[in-house]
Amino acid sequence: MTRNYSFDHFKSALLFVLIALVALLRAMPAPAAGTETLTVAGGCFWCVESDFESVPGVIGAVSGYTGGKSANPTYDQVSKGGTGHYEAVQITFDPARVSRETLLNMFFRSVDPTDAGGQFCDRGESYRTAIFVSNAGEKAQAQKAKANAQQALGQTVVTPILQQSTFYPAEAYHQDYYKGDKLVFTRFGPKRQKNAYKAYRKACGRDARVKQLWGSAAPFVGS
């Protein structure tokens, strides 16, 4: 029987390639886990959205309403009070690039968590701070971040940790307001949205109060 050396050589070469490919695949990092979400309320949702969309690892942030009793609430309804909803932001992030713990710590240091009546110049129930959780693990992480913030400040942190409920995205004109180019009329006169946002944020005293509270630990002051 005549041995087919060419075929044997081909099989050996193919086996070598397969072994090398398996070794290469094993050496490659595992694919990132699926995305996760973190929902927080920190006063004006334009500001919270702007802050967190600047964080590496955050895929996007959506302004909306949650925590209340009314279905499909509007901005006018929420801002007038009575619906129980918070102005909130749902942050989608890649946990392989930024952890929930990091985002929670950044959140506390981007707000005044000692204020139970609103945030900065915005007063009322819809502007209060809160963290929304969907399971025991998320609750434990939020409680740890809250305790950490309280210890760092040396003051009582009043931000509640609440059970996640339906999140209703806000009207389209609220999304990415901080970088919009549409002309709007404000108490500062006609301005492009992004410039109106900057004027509002400064006038509301957000960054000034956060800097007063947190100093160099404030992650977004000056952004």
C-alpha positions, -999 to +999 in steps of 0.1 A: +000+000+000+015+033-010+014+059+017+000+094+007+028+116+022+013+148+007-021+142+025-003+133+057+017+165+055-015+185+049-032+169+080-002+177+102-001+213+090-039+217+096-035+202+131-007+226+139-028+256+127-058+245+148-036+241+179-022+275+173-056+290+168-069+275+201-039+289+220-045+323+205-081+323+214-073+313+250-048+341+253-073+367+241-092+386+269-128+374+274-154+396+258-169+422+281-200+414+300-233+429+289-241+465+297-257+476+330-278+505+340-278+528+370-307+552+377-301+583+398-318+615+406-296+645+412-317+676+406-318+690+370-315+660+347-297+681+321-268+684+344-267+648+356-268+636+320-241+660+309-218+649+338-221+612+333-219+611+296-184+625+300-173+594+320-152+568+301-171+535+301-205+552+301-223+544+269-251+569+272-275+586+296-312+593+292-332+620+311-365+609+324-390+605+353-393+577+379-404+569+414-439+583+410-475+571+407-485+586+374-481+568+341-464+586+312-459+619+331-450+651+313-424+676+323-451+701+333-468+676+355-436+665+372-423+700+378-456+712+393-454+684+419-479+659+430-469+630+408-442+618+431-417+615+402-381+625+404-362+641+375-339+612+370-312+599+346-308+563+335-271+557+329-260+528+307-224+517+312-199+489+304-189+473+337-157+461+322-146+498+318-162+515+348-178+499+379-211+506+395-192+515+427-172+541+409-203+557+393-221+557+427-192+575+444-190+600+415-228+606+418-226+615+455-197+639+448-216+656+420-246+666+442-255+680+476-267+648+493-274+668+525-303+687+510-337+671+513-357+698+496-342+698+461-309+707+446-293+741+443-317+767+429-342+740+420-366+733+448-394+707+452-400+670+453-390+664+417-355+678+422-346+657+453-317+632+451-322+595+451-306+562+439-329+535+424-320+498+428-334+466+414-319+439+436-302+432+469-267+435+454-273+469+439-289+480+472-258+469+492-235+488+468-256+519+471-257+517+509-219+514+509-215+544+487-239+564+508-220+555+540-187+564+523-201+598+513-214+605+548-181+596+564-162+618+539-185+648+545-190+644+582-226+653+576-259+634+574-266+622+538-303+622+532-303+607+497-327+577+498-321+544+482-354+533+465-367+503+447-365+507+409-398+515+393-409+523+357-385+548+341-402+571+316-379+589+292-384+627+292-395+646+261-371+646+232-361+683+237-347+674+271-323+647+258-287+660+253-300+695+260-265+705+272-250+701+237-280+712+215-276+740+190-313+750+187-320+787+195-341+790+227-354+820+245-344+822+282-343+848+310-307+854+298-320+863+263-320+842+231-293+816+232-282+784+217-293+755+239-257+746+249-250+782+259-284+785+277-275+753+296-241+767+307-257+800+318-284+781+338-259+758+355-238+787+366-267+808+378-282+779+397-250+776+417-245+738+411-208+737+406-201+764+433-220+744+460-205+710+449-170+725+451-178+740+485-189+706+498-165+682+481-135+703+471-110+684+449-131+652+452-158+667+430-154+649+397-173+673+374-167+708+387-154+729+359-166+705+332 
